[in-house]
Amino acid sequence: MAEMDVFQAIHTARALRRLKPDPVPDELIAKIVDAGVRAPTGSNLQNWRFIVVKDAERRRQIGEIYRASMQIAARAYLNRKPPAHMTRERQQKMMSGAMYLAEHFGEVPVQILAWLQMTADVEHPNLPAEQMPIFLRLMGGSIFPAVQNMIVACAALGLGTVLTTVLAYKEDEVRKLLNAPDDMRLFATLPIGYPMAGYGHGPVRRLPLSDVTYLDSYGNHWPGK
Ligand SMILES: Cc1cc2nc3c(=O)[nH]c(=O)nc-3n(C[C@H](O)[C@H](O)[C@H](O)COP(=O)(O)O)c2cc1C
């Protein structure tokens, strides 16, 4: 398959949660992770760690933990009002996709868990105490660029995925299952597989640029759409 233009991949990499159990070749998995590690990390630490889960029994076990994690998230978010740009119907469609994924997570052929290894010096930088909340807020900045590169790579390769984070609610269980050391922090998990018919890539719809972008000063909307 001819590889697609990067903008085409970005514009079609929507959240795909209904994935076939068919295996994904190792060379494609390697290509996806390789795209991930082309992203930057703070101070170029490259302290990301990716655990690719392919073993059927391991995937099933992760799937069980994912389902329990999703229950925590669902309790917290289920009655949340949709944002202004989203209809209730659209929100319900998203939630039912998320619940479907939670029920079938263990059947997805590849699960990539994206962690940061936070050694003591990284986790406790020599910053004034009042800066620590900011540091904590910025921490994910060293892993989510890699995750997004992998999402875009999946789209370019015809593979479906979705950024999920709920597994972090059960980080300790996951860590134990995968023998990950205590200093690893779990940020995201990508379920990867070929999309089911009727649930493939398509236009990523977002708010118009002019709604979310300002020129020179907040409130001065970027012109046009
Ligand atoms: C930080 C973050 C966390 C997310 N966590 C989950 C999740 O745990 N489960 C899930 O099914 N989708 C999750 N999503 C996917 C979003 O719901 C999805 O990207 C969003 O609805 C946009 O979908 P679209 O690209 O198809 O328009 C997450 C996305 C982000 C950015």
The ligand as an SDF file (V2000), in Angstrom:
LIG
                    3D

 31 33  0  0  0  0  0  0  0  0999 V2000
   -6.2890   12.4110   26.9750 C   0  0  0  0  0  0  0  0  0  0  0  0
   -7.2530   11.4880   26.2450 C   0  0  0  0  0  0  0  0  0  0  0  0
   -7.7650   10.3880   26.9050 C   0  0  0  0  0  0  0  0  0  0  0  0
   -8.6450    9.5310   26.2680 C   0  0  0  0  0  0  0  0  0  0  0  0
   -9.0700    8.4070   26.9110 N   0  0  0  0  0  0  0  0  0  0  0  0
   -9.9070    7.5540   26.2820 C   0  0  0  0  0  0  0  0  0  0  0  0
  -10.2860    6.3490   26.9110 C   0  0  0  0  0  0  0  0  0  0  0  0
   -9.8210    6.0340   28.0160 O   0  0  0  0  0  0  0  0  0  0  0  0
  -11.1220    5.5080   26.2570 N   0  0  0  0  0  0  0  0  0  0  0  0
  -11.5920    5.7970   24.9920 C   0  0  0  0  0  0  0  0  0  0  0  0
  -12.3530    4.9950   24.4280 O   0  0  0  0  0  0  0  0  0  0  0  0
  -11.2420    6.9290   24.3600 N   0  0  0  0  0  0  0  0  0  0  0  0
  -10.3960    7.8110   24.9700 C   0  0  0  0  0  0  0  0  0  0  0  0
   -9.9810    8.9430   24.3300 N   0  0  0  0  0  0  0  0  0  0  0  0
  -10.4080    9.1830   22.9340 C   0  0  0  0  0  0  0  0  0  0  0  0
  -11.3220   10.4050   22.7700 C   0  0  0  0  0  0  0  0  0  0  0  0
  -12.6040   10.1330   23.2370 O   0  0  0  0  0  0  0  0  0  0  0  0
  -11.3320   10.7460   21.2810 C   0  0  0  0  0  0  0  0  0  0  0  0
  -10.0260   11.0300   20.8800 O   0  0  0  0  0  0  0  0  0  0  0  0
  -12.2000   11.9400   20.9970 C   0  0  0  0  0  0  0  0  0  0  0  0
  -13.5430   11.6080   21.2750 O   0  0  0  0  0  0  0  0  0  0  0  0
  -12.0940   12.4160   19.5530 C   0  0  0  0  0  0  0  0  0  0  0  0
  -12.4990   11.3820   18.7030 O   0  0  0  0  0  0  0  0  0  0  0  0
  -12.4360   11.5680   17.1060 P   0  0  0  0  0  0  0  0  0  0  0  0
  -10.9860   11.7840   16.7620 O   0  0  0  0  0  0  0  0  0  0  0  0
  -12.9960   10.3090   16.5330 O   0  0  0  0  0  0  0  0  0  0  0  0
  -13.2580   12.7750   16.7730 O   0  0  0  0  0  0  0  0  0  0  0  0
   -9.0620    9.8090   24.9380 C   0  0  0  0  0  0  0  0  0  0  0  0
   -8.5200   10.9000   24.2520 C   0  0  0  0  0  0  0  0  0  0  0  0
   -7.6080   11.7190   24.9000 C   0  0  0  0  0  0  0  0  0  0  0  0
   -7.0110   12.8740   24.1200 C   0  0  0  0  0  0  0  0  0  0  0  0
  1  2  1  0
  2  3  1  0
  2 30  2  0
  3  4  2  0
  4  5  1  0
  4 28  1  0
  5  6  2  0
  6  7  1  0
  6 13  1  0
  7  8  2  0
  7  9  1  0
  9 10  1  0
 10 11  2  0
 10 12  1  0
 12 13  2  0
 13 14  1  0
 14 15  1  0
 14 28  1  0
 15 16  1  0
 16 17  1  0
 16 18  1  0
 18 19  1  0
 18 20  1  0
 20 21  1  0
 20 22  1  0
 22 23  1  0
 23 24  1  0
 24 25  2  0
 24 26  1  0
 24 27  1  0
 28 29  2  0
 29 30  1  0
 30 31  1  0
M  END
$$$$
